[in-house]
């Protein structure tokens, strides 16, 4: 099983990703939060294989979180903003999804 975390301050965006994850057999959703600090605390104690990470969030944005991770798992950025796409690949991001996100 692939352990998945979702971090997005928009509850509807989180719910869509949660639904998509539930439809894929080898994904196990272990964290879904809109709080960047909760996410950081969780990842200090738990391993994730894949993170769906929003960029624009209060307190810490997704790029700040990404830059702070020493050995990040696979990251898929989820955002409504395309301007971070090029920079994100410097951090090993495996995909960059623009909202609204479709399952395909």
QUIMOHU-V146336 format. One record per residue. N is the residue number from 0. PHI is phi in degrees with one decimal (NA if undefined). Layout:
N;PHI
N;PHI
This chain:
0;NA
1;-96.1
2;-80.5
3;-116.1
4;-122.4
5;-121.1
6;-129.2
7;-157.4
8;-75.9
9;-89.7
10;-59.8
11;-65.3
12;-64.4
13;-62.5
14;-62.2
15;-62.4
16;-64.8
17;-59.4
18;-62.5
19;-61.0
20;-61.4
21;-66.2
22;-90.0
23;-111.3
24;-57.0
25;-92.4
26;-104.9
27;-118.7
28;-77.1
29;-111.2
30;-153.3
31;-141.9
32;-147.1
33;-107.0
34;-108.2
35;-57.6
36;-69.8
37;-61.9
38;-60.5
39;-61.7
40;-61.2
41;-62.1
42;-72.1
43;-73.5
44;-111.1
45;-136.9
46;-94.7
47;-122.7
48;-95.3
49;-147.8
50;-126.8
51;-93.9
52;-120.3
53;-74.7
54;-96.2
55;-84.6
56;-141.4
57;-71.7
58;71.0
59;-132.7
60;-92.3
61;-59.1
62;-67.3
63;-65.2
64;-62.4
65;-59.8
66;-63.6
67;-82.4
68;-81.1
69;-74.6
70;-131.6
71;-72.6
72;-72.7
73;-64.7
74;-122.3
75;-118.1
76;-80.3
77;-125.1
78;-159.5
79;-96.2
80;-113.6
81;-87.0
82;-68.6
83;-92.7
84;-57.2
85;-60.7
86;-60.5
87;-60.5
88;-71.9
89;-67.7
90;-107.2
91;78.3
92;-60.4
93;-89.4
94;-160.3
95;-137.1
96;-103.4
97;-90.0
98;-76.8
99;-76.5
100;-92.5
101;-108.0
102;-64.1
103;-71.4
